[in-house]
Amino acid sequence: MIREVKRVKEPSVTKSAAKPHKGQSVGYIRVSTLDQREDRQLEGVELDRRFTDHVSGKDTKRPQLTALLSFVREGDTVVCHSMDRLGRNLDDLRKLVFGLTERGVRVEFRKENLVFTGDDSPMANLLLSVMGAIAEFERQLIRERQREGITLAKRRGVYKGRPATLSADVVTTLVAKLAAGEKPSVVAREFGISRMTLHRYRTKAEA
């Protein structure tokens, strides 16, 4: 009597293992002032597309991040220099990372050397929370030091506060010099303003 031999079903291959990554590498860069070199954040990283916001980390309006979220598709990889460049705080960071990975988009942080795919282990998710919390804490320390520095400067009588508002004609001249290729540091020094203030005037004029 011949017994029927049942074949053991082989383990199924997950979608991520069966299909190699063929999507685009999309970089997100955020710089808060002209003093921060945007090209240094993802220097040497091959990218198919990059989105750059010139806004403060606490700013809720990040048009280039919004554009990136609309642009990426399943299989793409979003590359950031560090966690604090992507998220304004821990809750915002987790929301963005989980929202992207749920859509099949990988998220890579170069500084922390972490990649999130949606199939991450509990340890990876814990690292996201811990590292994100550390980045948020560091930002809070920087802001506290800035406030302390301003307070001490006021006590010494050397804090000048906000610079005087430039007239429309002066701003036109300022923007023209930048458009002609003059260095921002030279223009800022000529008009007696900071590079951050210079950037604000240029952004407002070009809006």
TIKOLLUM-565301 format. One line per 2 residues: number of its first residue (from 1); their letters; for each residue x, y, z of C-alpha. Coordinates in Angstrom, 1 decimal. Last residue first. Layout:
<panus>
NUM	A	X:Y:Z; ...;
</panus>
This chain:
<panus>
207	AE	7.4:86.0:-2.7; 10.8:87.2:-4.1;
205	AK	10.9:90.4:-1.9; 9.9:88.5:1.2;
203	TR	12.5:85.8:0.7; 15.2:88.4:0.0;
201	YR	14.3:90.4:3.1; 14.2:87.3:5.3;
199	HL	17.6:86.1:3.9; 19.2:89.5:4.7;
197	TM	17.8:89.3:8.3; 19.5:85.8:8.7;
195	RS	22.7:87.2:7.1; 22.8:89.8:9.8;
193	IG	22.3:93.5:9.0; 24.7:96.5:8.5;
191	FE	23.8:97.1:4.9; 27.4:96.5:3.7;
189	RA	27.9:93.6:6.1; 24.8:91.9:4.8;
187	VV	25.9:92.4:1.2; 29.4:91.0:1.8;
185	SP	28.0:87.9:3.7; 25.4:87.3:1.0;
183	KE	28.1:87.2:-1.7; 27.4:89.3:-4.8;
181	GA	26.0:87.5:-7.7; 24.0:90.1:-9.5;
179	AL	20.8:88.7:-8.0; 22.3:89.4:-4.5;
177	KA	23.1:93.0:-5.5; 19.6:93.4:-6.9;
175	VL	18.0:92.1:-3.7; 19.8:94.7:-1.6;
173	TT	19.0:97.5:-4.0; 15.3:96.6:-3.8;
171	VV	15.5:96.3:0.0; 17.0:99.8:0.1;
169	DA	14.2:101.2:-2.0; 11.6:99.5:0.1;
167	SL	13.0:101.0:3.3; 14.9:98.8:5.8;
165	TA	13.4:98.1:9.2; 15.8:98.8:12.1;
163	PR	17.6:95.8:13.6; 16.0:93.7:16.3;
161	GK	17.6:93.7:19.7; 20.8:95.7:20.4;
159	YV	22.1:93.6:23.3; 25.3:95.2:24.6;
157	GR	24.0:96.8:27.9; 25.8:94.3:30.1;
155	RK	22.5:93.2:31.6; 21.0:93.0:28.1;
153	AL	23.8:90.7:27.0; 23.3:88.4:30.0;
151	TI	19.6:88.1:29.1; 20.3:87.5:25.4;
149	GE	22.8:84.8:26.3; 20.4:83.1:28.7;
147	RQ	17.7:83.1:26.0; 20.2:81.6:23.5;
145	RE	21.3:79.0:26.0; 17.7:78.0:26.5;
143	RI	17.1:77.7:22.8; 20.2:75.5:22.4;
141	LQ	19.0:73.3:25.3; 15.6:72.9:23.8;
139	RE	17.2:71.8:20.5; 19.3:69.2:22.3;
137	FE	16.2:67.8:24.1; 14.4:67.4:20.7;
135	AI	17.3:65.5:19.3; 17.5:63.3:22.4;
133	AG	13.7:62.6:22.1; 14.1:61.6:18.5;
131	MV	17.0:59.3:19.3; 14.9:57.6:22.0;
129	SL	11.7:57.4:20.0; 13.3:56.1:16.8;
127	LL	15.5:53.8:18.8; 12.4:52.2:20.3;
125	NA	11.0:51.7:16.8; 14.2:49.9:15.8;
123	MP	14.1:47.8:19.0; 10.5:46.8:18.3;
121	SD	11.6:45.5:14.9; 11.0:47.3:11.7;
119	DG	8.8:46.1:8.9; 7.6:49.7:8.1;
117	TF	10.9:50.5:6.3; 13.0:52.6:8.7;
115	VL	16.7:53.1:8.2; 19.1:54.3:10.9;
113	NE	22.7:55.5:10.7; 22.1:58.3:13.2;
111	KR	23.8:60.9:11.1; 22.5:59.4:7.8;
109	FE	18.8:59.1:8.6; 16.9:56.9:6.1;
107	VR	13.2:56.6:5.6; 11.8:53.9:3.3;
105	VG	8.5:54.6:1.5; 5.9:51.8:1.4;
103	RE	3.0:54.1:2.2; 2.9:52.9:5.8;
101	TL	6.6:53.8:5.9; 5.9:57.4:5.1;
99	GF	3.2:57.9:7.7; 5.3:56.1:10.3;
97	VL	8.2:58.4:9.7; 6.2:61.6:9.5;
95	KR	4.1:60.9:12.6; 7.1:59.7:14.6;
93	LD	9.0:62.9:13.8; 6.0:65.2:14.6;
91	DL	5.6:63.5:18.0; 9.3:63.8:18.7;
89	NR	9.6:67.4:17.8; 9.9:69.6:14.7;
87	GL	10.7:66.5:12.6; 12.9:66.2:9.5;
85	RD	16.1:68.1:10.2; 16.1:66.9:13.8;
83	MS	16.2:63.3:12.7; 19.5:63.7:10.8;
81	HC	20.9:64.2:7.3; 17.7:63.1:5.7;
79	VV	17.1:60.5:2.9; 13.5:59.6:1.8;
77	TD	13.6:56.3:-0.1; 11.1:55.4:-2.8;
75	GE	9.5:52.0:-3.2; 6.0:53.3:-2.8;
73	RV	5.7:56.9:-4.0; 7.2:60.2:-3.1;
71	FS	6.0:63.5:-4.6; 3.1:64.5:-2.4;
69	LL	5.2:64.1:0.8; 8.1:65.9:-0.9;
67	AT	5.9:68.9:-1.8; 4.7:69.1:1.8;
65	LQ	8.3:69.0:2.9; 9.1:71.8:0.5;
63	PR	6.3:73.9:1.8; 7.4:73.7:5.5;
61	KT	4.8:75.7:7.4; 4.8:74.4:11.0;
59	DK	7.9:76.5:11.9; 9.6:75.1:15.0;
57	GS	12.6:73.8:13.1; 13.1:77.2:11.5;
55	VH	12.7:77.6:7.8; 14.7:77.5:4.6;
53	DT	13.2:74.3:3.2; 15.0:72.1:0.7;
51	FR	13.6:69.3:-1.5; 16.0:67.0:-3.4;
49	RD	15.5:64.6:-6.3; 17.3:61.6:-7.8;
47	LE	19.9:61.6:-5.0; 23.4:60.4:-4.7;
45	VG	24.8:61.3:-1.3; 28.2:63.0:-1.3;
43	EL	27.1:65.9:0.7; 23.7:65.4:2.2;
41	QR	23.8:68.0:5.0; 26.8:69.9:3.6;
39	DE	25.0:71.3:0.6; 22.5:73.2:2.8;
37	RQ	25.2:75.3:4.4; 23.8:76.8:7.6;
35	DL	24.6:80.5:8.0; 21.9:81.4:5.5;
33	TS	19.4:80.5:8.3; 17.0:77.7:9.3;
31	VR	18.2:74.9:7.0; 16.1:71.9:6.2;
29	IY	17.1:69.3:3.7; 15.0:66.4:2.4;
27	GV	16.6:64.0:-0.1; 14.7:61.7:-2.4;
25	SQ	16.2:58.4:-3.6; 14.0:57.0:-6.3;
23	GK	12.4:53.6:-6.3; 13.8:50.3:-7.5;
21	HP	14.2:48.4:-4.2; 14.3:44.7:-5.0;
19	KA	10.9:42.9:-5.0; 10.7:39.5:-3.4;
17	AS	12.3:40.4:-0.1; 10.0:43.5:0.5;
15	KT	6.9:41.6:-0.5; 7.6:38.8:1.9;
13	VS	8.6:35.4:0.6; 6.2:32.6:1.6;
11	PE	7.6:29.7:3.6; 7.6:26.4:1.7;
9	KV	4.5:24.2:2.0; 5.5:20.7:3.1;
7	RK	4.6:18.2:0.4; 2.2:15.5:1.3;
5	VE	3.2:12.0:0.6; 0.4:9.6:-0.2;
3	RI	0.9:6.2:1.2; 1.4:3.3:-1.1;
1	M	0.0:0.0:0.0;
</panus>
